[in-house]
Each structure stands twice: as C-alpha cells, then as structure tokens.
C-alpha cells in the first residue's frame, strides 16, 4: 500500500512542478488532524500572481488528477478517476476547479476526461516517468520529502 501511495503523491508532486507550482512537502505519514482519513498528503503552493484565474484552475485540475493517473500507469489498470472511491477527493478537487471555468456539467466531464488522457500521455513520457519513479524511491525510503528535495529530484531528470 505504501508504494501505491508513493506513486499517487509523486504524480501530484511532479505535475505541480511541471505546471509552475511549488511543492511544500509530500509525505506518506500525514498528520491525523480532524480532517478526512488519508494515507498520504502533499501541500502545494500556487503563485497566484503568475496565472490568470482560468490558467490557475486548469493547472489545479492537472495536479489533482495526476495522482490517480500515476496510479493507473503504475498498476496498468485503466480506471476512470471519478469512479474510484480512493480518488474521490482528487476528483472532487478537479471537478470544483473545472466548475469555475466550465459551467455545463457534460462539457466539464468531457474536459476532465480529456485532461486525464493528456496527463496520462505526459506522465508516460520516459523522462517524466523516470522523474516520478525517482520521487517514489526517495519517498518510500524517507516517508517525507520537502519541496526542495522534490525539486532537486525532478530537475535531475528534466
């Protein structure tokens, strides 16, 4: 289970960096606060002054869906990210961001499905998958990485 969680969080982390956000930290041992149960966590900082609202929501969608996509690639199971209960919070985050830019529900669903496919193709590229796998290796070894560590790993492969 820890390895699957590492792939999931590494997907979020890699896409956050690729779209211009900053990873504060990523962990396989989340704080057990009063929030929902979770097995891992990532904190991302968004430079709000660098993106238009539409760009910001598009990038947030990509980061939200990247965790499920990384799991799909790792396991080889082609699931719809909106239909897997473990990914409900990721899908909800993507759906909420998409609501801000696409009011029609059917168009929003089509947009999110297309975005999932694009993320799948992006992460599947050899250099991106190598960067993601390197994040996974360090995350499994250390359980928590700070943003500078994640950035250094990604820069090695890109």
JOQUI-V982624 format. One record per residue. RES is the residue in three letters. NEAR is the number of other C-alpha atoms within 12 Angstrom. Layout:
{{RES & NEAR} {RES & NEAR}}
//
This chain:
{{UNK & 13} {UNK & 22} {UNK & 25} {UNK & 28} {UNK & 36} {UNK & 40} {UNK & 41} {UNK & 44} {UNK & 51} {UNK & 56} {UNK & 49} {UNK & 46} {UNK & 52} {UNK & 51} {UNK & 43} {UNK & 40} {UNK & 37} {UNK & 29} {UNK & 30} {UNK & 26} {UNK & 29} {UNK & 29} {UNK & 36} {UNK & 24} {UNK & 30} {UNK & 41} {UNK & 36} {UNK & 31} {UNK & 24} {UNK & 23} {UNK & 18} {UNK & 13} {UNK & 10} {UNK & 8} {UNK & 11} {UNK & 14} {UNK & 14} {UNK & 22} {UNK & 25} {UNK & 33} {UNK & 38} {UNK & 39} {UNK & 28} {UNK & 29} {UNK & 22} {UNK & 24} {UNK & 20} {UNK & 18} {UNK & 12} {UNK & 14} {UNK & 17} {UNK & 14} {UNK & 18} {UNK & 18} {UNK & 23} {UNK & 27} {UNK & 27} {UNK & 34} {UNK & 37} {UNK & 42} {UNK & 40} {UNK & 45} {UNK & 46} {UNK & 45} {UNK & 47} {UNK & 47} {UNK & 44} {UNK & 46} {UNK & 46} {UNK & 49} {UNK & 38} {UNK & 30} {UNK & 29} {UNK & 26} {UNK & 17} {UNK & 13} {UNK & 14} {UNK & 19} {UNK & 22} {UNK & 27} {UNK & 36} {UNK & 25} {UNK & 16} {UNK & 19} {UNK & 14} {UNK & 24} {UNK & 29} {UNK & 22} {UNK & 25} {UNK & 36} {UNK & 33} {UNK & 24} {UNK & 27} {UNK & 37} {UNK & 35} {UNK & 24} {UNK & 30} {UNK & 35} {UNK & 24} {UNK & 21} {UNK & 25} {UNK & 21} {UNK & 15} {UNK & 14} {UNK & 16} {UNK & 14} {UNK & 16} {UNK & 23} {UNK & 25} {UNK & 17} {UNK & 25} {UNK & 39} {UNK & 27} {UNK & 19} {UNK & 30} {UNK & 35} {UNK & 26} {UNK & 20} {UNK & 37} {UNK & 34} {UNK & 20} {UNK & 26} {UNK & 38} {UNK & 25} {UNK & 18} {UNK & 15} {UNK & 20} {UNK & 31} {UNK & 31} {UNK & 25} {UNK & 34} {UNK & 45} {UNK & 34} {UNK & 31} {UNK & 45} {UNK & 39} {UNK & 25} {UNK & 28} {UNK & 37} {UNK & 27} {UNK & 16} {UNK & 18} {UNK & 27} {UNK & 31} {UNK & 35} {UNK & 25} {UNK & 28} {UNK & 19} {UNK & 25} {UNK & 41} {UNK & 31} {UNK & 20} {UNK & 29} {UNK & 32} {UNK & 20} {UNK & 16} {UNK & 21} {UNK & 19}}
//
